Amino acid sequence: MPINEPSPNRPRIERLWQRELPAQLLPAWVGLAAMAGFYRVGVSARHLYWRMMKRQARVLTVSVGNLTVGGTGKTPFTLFLARRLQSHGLHVGIVSRGYGRARSKARAELVADGGSLKVSPEEAGDEPAMMAKLFTGPIAVARRRIDAIELLAGLGPLDAVILDDGFQHERLNRDVDLLLVSNERGFGNGWMLPAGPMREPIGSVNRADAIIVMNSGTSASAIRPSQMKKLTACKVFHASVRPRALLAIENGVWRETPLGLAGRRVLAVCGLADPSAFYSMLREHDADLIGVFEYPDHHAYTNADWQAMVNAMRDTDLVITTEKDLIKLERFPFPRDSLYALRLEVTMDGTDTRALEELILGRATAVSAANA
């Protein structure tokens, strides 16, 4: 259902994870903290198990992941990195779990090749299907990423594979582990789920070959000095993920159009774990955010959802959504020139870009020599 102000319940969750709690919530947090202790033990046991059972792919494998729940720009960064490696003449594929996709009997599914989507968004998962619109190389999904890599390797030349959200997929050995950290969100209170936002302890940064601090706005850094000290034990690079354009649909094809949001009455629609950065980007471009339809992450939109949005559009100029939501909303008959997505772009300065590429290309040479 629409809400006038974004995320009415999210501040309570954020206060919980930042330990800025009203007194009546303290007993609940104590229980969550105990559950977080059990979760941490389970994560540690899983790590030890897979350290002994890891598989090795016969191709350069680069993982892009994070330590916290919620978006840190993993998918935009995966696309950025894939294109950079392509520019060096590498044949690059992308592998994802395809979270939220319909079950398949196949061990791995080819989502796209040559920019052509081979399966429906429901079969691919929203993020892999969205990447297929924006990447010319092959994309595959599988629960076990090694199955997807073997599928891609059977299609033709393959020099490198990038795992989207692969840091916790420890059953597969990676040649390069890149860990993304949100500058604006940091690590919250540092507690494990469900008492905090951490999927793993912060000490897991030691598994990373490099840290990418992702900046999505102009707010002050939420990374505490003690946490930054742990990050700087690794190579630390900086990147920004910012809106570049709007995406419109024209005869089934996505095309870019200038942002031009200043003073426009906007209805925001999203299914994100943490949509706060999405709303901030709209407001930074002077959109008049008059209403929000906010759904759970990876939401499967229904006819009822679409009808509710159309009914709420009477006083709006535009409906703005995210790229991964557009892939699921484009099948609905919205009024002409009313539905757009915010097109995000990752940028890094030249020094960081060259250093990151040198790290990865150096590993690529070592993998090639080992497999010769």
Salt bridges, closest charged atoms under 4 A:
GLU5 OE1 - ARG283 NH2 3.57
ASP126 OD1 - HIS298 ND1 2.97
ASP126 OD2 - LYS328 NZ 2.88
GLU127 OE2 - LYS324 NZ 3.50
ASP147 OD1 - ARG107 NH1 3.76
ASP147 OD1 - ARG144 NH2 2.83
GLU150 OE2 - ARG55 NH2 3.57
ASP159 OD2 - HIS91 ND1 3.09
ASP165 OD1 - ARG199 NH1 3.33
GLU170 OE2 - ARG46 NH1 3.89
GLU170 OE1 - HIS47 ND1 2.31
GLU170 OE1 - ARG207 NE 3.82
ASP177 OD2 - ARG174 NH2 3.22
GLU200 OE1 - ARG207 NH1 2.70
ASP209 OD1 - ARG363 NH1 3.15
GLU250 OE1 - ARG255 NE 2.71
GLU256 OE2 - ARG244 NH2 2.16
GLU256 OE2 - ARG343 NE 3.53
ASP274 OD2 - ARG185 NE 2.83
GLU284 OE1 - ARG242 NH2 2.39
GLU294 OE2 - ARG10 NH2 3.41
ASP297 OD2 - HIS298 NE2 3.38
ASP297 OD1 - LYS324 NZ 2.62
ASP305 OD2 - HIS299 NE2 2.83
ASP317 OD1 - ARG265 NH2 2.99
GLU323 OE2 - ARG343 NH1 3.29
GLU330 OE2 - LYS133 NZ 3.70
ASP337 OD2 - ARG336 NE 3.80
GLU345 OE2 - ARG244 NH1 3.25
GLU357 OE2 - ARG84 NE 2.59
GLU357 OE1 - HIS88 NE2 2.97
